[in-house]
Amino acid sequence: MTVTTTEPPQQQPVLTHGGRILPSVSVDAYNEELRDDAGFVGDRASGRAFRAILEDWRERLRSSGNDPFGDTATQDLSKSKLDKVLAGDDPIAAGLVHTVVEEFAAELATVARRFLRLDDWRGTERIVVGGGLSESQIGRLAMGRAAVVLAGEGLAIELTAITNHPDKAGLIGAAHLAPSWILAGHDAILAADIGGTNLRVGVVELNMKKGDLSKAAVWKYSHWRHRDDAPGREEALQRLGTMLEELIEKATVEKLKLAPFLGVGCPGLIDDQGVIVAGGQNLPGNWEGNGFNLAHDLVARLDRIQGHEPVVVIHNDAVVQGLSEIPRMKDVSHWGVFTIGTGLGNARFTNRDAD
């Protein structure tokens, strides 16, 4: 007797690079590179775009001698400094920052609007905003203003700041790349977050109970702002390997039981062999194409962990940063992430119990 069903077979998560079916979510889209006449749409809501808007308004004020920041270069104005000015007593300085935030919020709303028109982004209920700008008051104000603009157009989309500090979210999210059978019986994993400016590696404590990773947290991590040193690829990879081995040694000393697993987030489109197909142009040296396999390189640089050769899984850095929010996305089915950095990273997810 043959039994037929109209229900599709349940897809199982696969331990592969750039995977679309992960343990808790399906990755509907990532690394979308929308274009218009001016270039990449996402660049309109990047960290560079915010600085460009600020510099433009400062230039206008300089013509009348009213630039409140004087001789300080725009790139040297930290987010914390701008936050203080926003809440300060100088009306011109505060007004300048408010104006910049307002203009940037309009650009962020435009970018969100364009993404929400894509087939893979239709029905998105919430967009989590990560990256360095998300931790600041100016960033949160821009998100709120963008959400108001979109709501006024009938687009009821929630924009929220990422919960964990952006420096750590890209590490914590790596725990969600691994199926439970890899994590079971272990205290922590290794994670790496490779960006166009910074490189971070860390040990992520799982604090897992019955498969719940909501309390996962960074135990220790190391940070290298590689852009300041302008290394080549080999130098950067040697430094990455050394940073990882130092963390393994620290975990061993503390008797922290590491899983033989390394989750890696990096820019670009990642194929199932661990090759960066496109989008790695901001990394130090040439990391793209079949001539270099990041996954194979990392495995070769690492010693055994708990007696086992480590499994390395690589995914897009916006995907991995977004995965850190899984425990807080239970009240929605379809959600996305924007990471505001050198450019605008993006990914869209569907919770697997909503497939």
C-alpha positions as CSV (number, residue, x, y, z in Angstrom):
1,M,0.0,0.0,0.0
2,T,1.3,3.4,-1.0
3,V,0.7,6.3,1.4
4,T,0.7,9.8,-0.1
5,T,0.6,13.2,1.6
6,T,0.3,16.7,0.5
7,E,2.6,17.9,3.2
8,P,6.2,18.5,2.2
9,P,8.9,16.5,4.0
10,Q,10.3,18.3,7.1
11,Q,13.7,19.8,6.2
12,Q,16.5,19.0,8.6
13,P,19.3,21.4,9.5
14,V,22.5,20.6,7.6
15,L,25.9,21.3,9.0
16,T,27.2,23.2,6.1
17,H,28.7,26.6,5.2
18,G,26.3,29.3,4.3
19,G,23.4,27.0,5.2
20,R,19.8,28.0,4.5
21,I,18.3,25.5,7.0
22,L,19.7,26.1,10.5
23,P,18.6,24.4,13.7
24,S,16.1,27.2,14.7
25,V,15.5,29.2,11.6
26,S,15.5,29.2,7.8
27,V,17.6,31.8,6.2
28,D,15.3,33.2,3.5
29,A,17.8,35.7,2.1
30,Y,21.1,37.4,3.0
31,N,23.7,39.7,1.4
32,E,21.2,41.3,-0.9
33,E,22.9,43.9,-3.0
34,L,20.1,46.1,-4.2
35,R,21.2,48.8,-6.6
36,D,19.8,52.1,-7.9
37,D,21.3,54.9,-10.0
38,A,23.6,56.0,-7.1
39,G,25.0,52.5,-6.4
40,F,24.2,50.0,-3.6
41,V,20.9,50.9,-1.8
42,G,22.2,49.6,1.5
43,D,25.1,52.1,1.4
44,R,22.6,54.8,2.1
45,A,22.1,53.5,5.6
46,S,25.7,52.6,6.4
47,G,28.1,54.0,9.0
48,R,29.9,55.8,6.2
49,A,26.6,57.4,5.1
50,F,25.9,58.8,8.6
51,R,29.4,60.3,8.6
52,A,28.9,61.8,5.2
53,I,25.6,63.4,6.2
54,L,27.3,64.8,9.3
55,E,30.2,66.2,7.3
56,D,27.8,67.8,4.8
57,W,25.9,69.7,7.5
58,R,29.1,70.7,9.2
59,E,30.3,72.2,5.9
60,R,27.1,74.2,5.6
61,L,27.6,75.6,9.1
62,R,31.3,76.3,8.5
63,S,30.4,78.8,5.8
64,S,28.8,81.0,8.5
65,G,31.4,80.2,11.2
66,N,28.9,78.2,13.3
67,D,30.3,74.7,13.2
68,P,30.1,73.6,16.9
69,F,32.8,70.9,16.5
70,G,35.5,73.3,15.4
71,D,38.6,71.7,14.0
72,T,37.7,68.1,15.1
73,A,37.6,65.9,12.0
74,T,34.2,64.2,11.5
75,Q,35.7,60.7,11.6
76,D,37.1,61.5,15.1
77,L,33.7,62.4,16.5
78,S,32.7,59.2,18.5
79,K,29.2,58.0,18.9
80,S,29.4,58.6,22.6
81,K,30.5,62.2,22.0
82,L,27.5,62.7,19.6
83,D,25.2,61.2,22.2
84,K,26.4,63.7,24.8
85,V,25.9,66.6,22.4
86,L,22.4,65.4,21.6
87,A,21.4,65.7,25.3
88,G,23.6,68.8,26.0
89,D,23.0,72.5,26.5
90,D,24.4,73.8,23.2
91,P,21.4,74.3,21.0
92,I,23.4,74.6,17.8
93,A,25.4,71.4,18.4
94,A,22.3,69.5,19.5
95,G,20.3,70.8,16.6
96,L,23.1,69.7,14.2
97,V,23.0,66.2,15.6
98,H,19.2,66.0,15.5
99,T,19.3,67.2,11.9
100,V,21.8,64.5,10.9
101,V,19.8,61.8,12.7
102,E,16.6,62.9,11.0
103,E,18.2,62.8,7.5
104,F,19.9,59.4,8.3
105,A,16.5,58.1,9.6
106,A,14.9,59.0,6.3
107,E,17.6,57.1,4.4
108,L,17.2,54.1,6.8
109,A,13.4,54.2,6.1
110,T,14.1,54.2,2.3
111,V,16.4,51.2,2.6
112,A,13.9,49.3,4.7
113,R,11.1,50.1,2.2
114,R,13.1,48.8,-0.7
115,F,14.0,45.5,1.1
116,L,10.4,45.0,2.2
117,R,9.4,45.0,-1.5
118,L,11.5,42.0,-2.2
119,D,9.7,38.6,-2.4
120,D,12.0,37.1,0.2
121,W,11.3,40.0,2.6
122,R,7.5,40.2,2.2
123,G,5.7,39.6,5.5
124,T,8.6,40.7,7.6
125,E,7.3,41.7,11.1
126,R,10.5,43.0,12.7
127,I,13.9,44.2,11.7
128,V,16.7,44.0,14.3
129,V,19.4,46.6,13.7
130,G,22.9,45.7,14.7
131,G,26.4,47.1,14.1
132,G,28.2,49.8,16.0
133,L,25.5,52.5,15.5
134,S,22.8,50.4,17.2
135,E,24.4,50.8,20.7
136,S,24.2,54.6,20.6
137,Q,21.4,56.9,21.4
138,I,21.7,58.5,18.0
139,G,21.3,55.1,16.4
140,R,18.2,54.2,18.5
141,L,16.7,57.6,17.7
142,A,17.2,57.0,14.0
143,M,15.6,53.6,14.2
144,G,12.6,55.1,16.0
145,R,12.2,57.9,13.6
146,A,12.5,55.5,10.6
147,A,9.8,53.3,12.1
148,V,7.5,56.4,12.5
149,V,8.1,57.4,8.8
150,L,7.3,53.8,7.6
151,A,4.2,53.6,9.9
152,G,3.0,56.9,8.4
153,E,3.1,55.2,5.0
154,G,1.1,52.2,6.2
155,L,4.2,49.9,6.7
156,A,3.8,48.6,10.2
157,I,7.4,47.3,10.7
158,E,9.1,47.3,14.1
159,L,12.8,48.4,14.1
160,T,14.6,47.4,17.3
161,A,18.3,47.6,18.4
162,I,20.1,44.3,18.8
163,T,20.0,43.1,22.4
164,N,23.7,42.1,22.9
165,H,26.5,44.5,22.4
166,P,27.4,44.5,18.7
167,D,31.0,43.4,19.5
168,K,29.6,40.2,21.1
169,A,26.4,39.5,19.1
170,G,28.5,38.3,16.1
171,L,30.1,35.8,18.4
172,I,27.0,34.6,20.4
173,G,25.1,34.0,17.1
174,A,27.7,31.4,16.1
175,A,26.2,29.0,18.7
176,H,23.1,28.9,16.7
177,L,25.0,27.5,13.7
178,A,25.6,24.2,15.4
179,P,23.0,21.5,15.9
180,S,22.3,20.3,19.4
181,W,24.3,17.0,19.0
182,I,27.5,19.0,18.6
183,L,26.8,21.2,21.6
184,A,25.5,18.5,24.0
185,G,27.9,17.7,26.9
186,H,30.0,20.8,26.3
187,D,30.3,24.2,28.1
188,A,31.3,26.5,25.3
189,I,32.3,26.9,21.6
190,L,34.8,29.0,19.7
191,A,33.6,31.9,17.5
192,A,35.1,34.4,15.2
193,D,33.6,37.5,13.7
194,I,35.7,38.8,10.7
195,G,34.9,42.2,9.4
196,G,36.3,44.8,7.0
197,T,37.7,46.8,9.9
198,N,37.8,44.5,13.0
199,L,38.5,40.9,13.8
200,R,37.1,39.4,17.0
201,V,37.4,35.9,18.4
202,G,35.8,34.6,21.5
203,V,34.7,31.7,23.7
204,V,30.9,31.6,24.0
205,E,29.6,29.9,27.1
206,L,26.4,28.0,26.1
207,N,24.6,27.9,29.5
208,M,22.3,25.5,27.7
209,K,19.4,23.7,29.2
210,K,17.3,21.4,27.1
211,G,18.6,23.0,23.9
212,D,17.8,26.5,25.1
213,L,20.6,29.0,24.2
214,S,18.9,32.1,25.5
215,K,21.6,32.5,28.2
216,A,24.6,32.0,25.9
217,A,27.2,34.7,26.6
218,V,30.8,35.6,25.7
219,W,33.2,34.3,28.3
220,K,36.3,35.9,27.0
221,Y,37.2,37.5,23.6
222,S,40.0,39.2,21.8
223,H,39.8,42.1,19.4
224,W,42.1,43.3,16.6
225,R,41.4,46.4,14.6
226,H,43.2,45.1,11.5
227,R,42.5,48.0,9.3
228,D,45.0,50.1,11.3
229,D,47.8,47.6,10.5
230,A,46.8,47.0,6.9
231,P,47.9,43.3,6.9
232,G,47.9,40.9,3.9
233,R,45.7,37.8,4.0
234,E,48.4,35.5,5.3
235,E,49.3,37.8,8.2
236,A,45.7,38.3,9.1
237,L,45.0,34.5,9.1
238,Q,48.1,33.9,11.2
239,R,47.0,36.4,13.7
240,L,43.5,34.9,13.7
241,G,44.9,31.4,14.4
242,T,47.1,32.7,17.2
243,M,44.1,34.5,18.8
244,L,42.1,31.3,18.7
245,E,44.8,29.1,20.1
246,E,45.3,31.5,23.0
247,L,41.6,31.3,23.8
248,I,41.7,27.5,23.7
249,E,44.6,27.5,26.1
250,K,42.7,29.8,28.5
251,A,39.6,27.6,28.4
252,T,41.7,24.6,29.1
253,V,43.3,26.2,32.1
254,E,39.9,27.1,33.4
255,K,38.7,23.5,32.7
256,L,36.0,24.9,30.4
257,K,34.9,22.0,28.2
258,L,35.0,23.3,24.6
259,A,33.0,21.7,21.8
260,P,35.2,20.8,18.8
261,F,33.5,23.5,16.8
262,L,34.3,27.0,15.5
263,G,31.5,29.2,14.1
264,V,32.7,32.0,11.8
265,G,30.9,35.1,10.5
266,C,32.4,37.0,7.6
267,P,31.2,39.4,4.9
268,G,29.9,38.2,1.6
269,L,28.2,35.2,0.0
270,I,29.4,31.9,1.3
271,D,29.1,28.7,-0.7
272,D,28.6,25.2,0.8
273,Q,32.3,24.5,0.6
274,G,33.3,27.5,2.8
275,V,34.4,29.7,-0.1
276,I,33.6,33.4,-0.1
277,V,32.1,33.7,-3.5
278,A,31.6,37.5,-3.5
279,G,31.4,40.4,-1.1
280,G,34.7,40.0,0.7
281,Q,36.3,43.0,-0.9
282,N,36.9,44.8,2.4
283,L,38.9,42.0,4.0
284,P,42.7,42.3,4.1
285,G,44.0,40.7,0.9
286,N,42.1,38.5,-1.6
287,W,39.7,36.2,0.3
288,E,37.3,35.5,-2.6
289,G,37.0,32.8,-5.2
290,N,38.0,29.1,-5.5
291,G,41.7,29.9,-5.0
292,F,41.2,30.2,-1.3
293,N,39.0,28.2,1.1
294,L,38.6,29.9,4.5
295,A,37.2,26.8,6.2
296,H,40.0,24.5,5.1
297,D,42.6,27.1,6.1
298,L,41.2,27.5,9.6
299,V,41.0,23.7,10.2
300,A,44.6,23.4,9.2
301,R,45.6,26.2,11.7
302,L,43.9,24.8,14.8
303,D,45.0,22.0,17.1
304,R,42.6,19.3,18.2
305,I,40.0,20.3,20.7
306,Q,39.1,17.7,23.3
307,G,41.0,15.2,21.2
308,H,38.9,15.9,18.0
309,E,39.6,17.9,14.9
310,P,37.4,20.9,15.1
311,V,34.5,21.4,12.8
312,V,34.4,24.9,11.2
313,V,31.2,26.4,9.9
314,I,31.2,29.7,8.1
315,H,28.2,32.0,7.4
316,N,27.7,35.6,6.5
317,D,28.4,38.0,9.3
318,A,25.0,39.7,9.2
319,V,23.3,36.2,9.4
320,V,25.5,35.3,12.4
321,Q,24.8,38.6,14.2
322,G,21.1,38.1,13.6
323,L,21.1,34.6,15.0
324,S,22.0,36.0,18.4
325,E,18.4,37.4,18.5
326,I,16.7,34.0,18.0
327,P,15.7,33.7,21.7
328,R,13.9,37.0,21.5
329,M,12.0,36.4,18.2
330,K,9.6,33.8,19.5
331,D,6.6,36.2,19.2
332,V,7.1,36.7,15.4
333,S,7.4,34.3,12.5
334,H,9.4,36.3,9.9
335,W,12.1,38.8,10.9
336,G,15.2,40.3,9.5
337,V,18.5,42.0,10.5
338,F,20.3,45.1,9.3
339,T,23.9,45.5,10.4
340,I,25.1,49.1,10.1
341,G,28.9,49.0,9.6
342,T,31.3,49.8,6.8
343,G,28.3,48.9,4.6
344,L,24.9,47.5,5.4
345,G,24.7,43.8,6.1
346,N,21.3,42.2,5.8
347,A,19.5,38.9,6.3
348,R,16.0,37.6,6.6
349,F,14.8,34.7,8.7
350,T,11.7,32.5,9.2
351,N,11.4,30.7,12.5
352,R,11.4,27.0,11.7
353,D,8.3,26.3,13.7
354,A,6.6,28.8,11.3
355,D,7.9,27.1,8.1
